[in-house]
Amino acid sequence: MSNLMRGLVGGVASLGVVGTGVGLYAAQAPEHAASQVVVDDTAEILHEPTLLEGIEDIRFHAPTDVAVFTHRGGEEALTDDRALNDAVLAHARESRTEWLSADEQKWADDLYIFAVDPEGRLVGTYFGENRAVNEDAQLDIQEETKDDLGDGRWTEGAIRGVEEAADVMNAPFMRSDGGIGLTVMGSLATVAGAGTWLGVGLHRARRSRKARAEADERMASVVRDYETTELHARLIPEESRYGGLMLGRYDEYRQGFRELTDLGNEARSIRERDYDKASSLERLTAYRDKARELDHLDDVIADTAALLNRDRAWPDAWQRQVAPVREDLEAVGPLLESELDDDVRGLPEAQELREYSSRALARLDQLRGELESRAISPDDALDELRSTRDELSGHLDRLAGVVAQELDDESERTLMQDAMTKERRRRRREPTILSASNPMWTWYAVSSFLNGYSRGTSEVEQSRSSSSGGSTSGYSGGGSFSGAGSSSRF
């Protein structure tokens, strides 16, 4: 049933009360695209094209300038709840004076700022006076982003932060919580059911459209590359250990291509007015996920053929296999030098991790030379990459095991252990030969260690201060600045 029909049926069911409310709700839907979008990604964590594309589809109740700011707050931000607030204000005063009002005491009118500190685990929302919302609404916006941000999906979290703010800034009464609540009370349970029904339908339809658009784009790429992927698969040597594994994945690829074709046909048969149905969202999401999987897998099959046959493209293919391993190893230095507390950096396990990362980075350079001179086979080189990841995981596991023991209080040790274990268990996927040929293989990434440590440290600090970890307002270094906005931990 379309969203329009949902509204009509709801109106009849509630004897006109919900019909009036739904009509006003729909008529007052946001219709303005962002007036301008500014991205100051000083932390270098966003994929700007995806971010801009996502914001382009968002509609506001009034013309709004959108700013997205990222900042690395370092160790201090782990204990200073207002660190991100101060960082946003400092950035505005130094580089973005147009974000400030004429007297520089508030944020400029028509402005919304979404900010993230990946090191301090802080997310902030800031508003021009004519776009301001109350603190509960600010915290609600921030809460909606925390699943994405907690998993390191920074771009997706930023898009969600803008999208959620657009829904509430300058929202007419009938689209506010109060308006919806009044409508619900007006016709008791029937009205509540109809209002919820419509809201769920609108949300599903929006997610369905996004899933369909991405799936269509990725499917077009898969179809375009299908014959080339088949050729690459024919070139993969069966006698190779990784070649044999990837040929097995190629069989899955061909079966997946047929599934993707069926899902694409099914998606095209779903009428847009039915996008609000749970079944439609489920099928369109399955279509998108399958298209994502195959779009990554055909690239890996191409890299496998190039590397195992040492054709002209093998150096680039090898670089794509090495890049995520090198990135993890290179992250060890900053982790131990600036992102962990002094008492943790001095642990023997930390020193062992540092020494291992240095040796492993040097070995990666040697591997490239040995491949060029044919002193090592591609299979053996890939085995070394996997061993490197496994050994790095072991060192991180040992360090994680002693981090919590450095805390004196048992409840604090439990908080730290739980936070680090939760991050350790998150599955990671990469478009690499190692990951694709062994889908069940897992490893402990430095980013997962840091996320767990940061989350655990934040929870320990909140426990010590008996704070709920909710919204924090104000600017500790901001003098008389009184702009609307707040931040919270994720």
Buried (B, 14 or more C-beta within 10 A) or exposed (E): EBBBEBBBBBBEBBEEBBBBBBBBBBEBEBEBBBEEBBBBBEBEBBBEEEBBEBBEEBBBBBEBBBBBBBBBBEBEBBBBBBBBBBBBBBBBBEEBEEBBBEEBEBBBBBBBBBBBBBBBBBBBBBBBBBBBBEBEBBBBBBBBBBEBBBBBBBBBBBBBBBBBBBBBBBBBEBBBEEBBEBBBEBBEEBBBBBBEBBBBBBEBBBBBBBBBBBBBEBBEBBBEBBEEBBEBBEBBBEEBBBBBBBBEBBEBBBEBBEBBBEBBEBBEEBEEBBBBBEEBBEBBBBBBBBBBBBBBBBBBBBBBBBBBBBEEBBEEBBEBBBEBBBEBBEBBBBBBEEBBEEEBBEBEBBEBBBEBBEEBBEBBEEBBEBBEEEEBBBBEBBBBBBEBBEEBBBBBBBBBEEBBEBBEEEEBBBBBBBBBEBBBEBEBEBBBBBBBBEEEEBBBBBBBBBBBBBBBBBBBBBBEEEEEBBBBBEBEEBEEBEBBBBBBBB
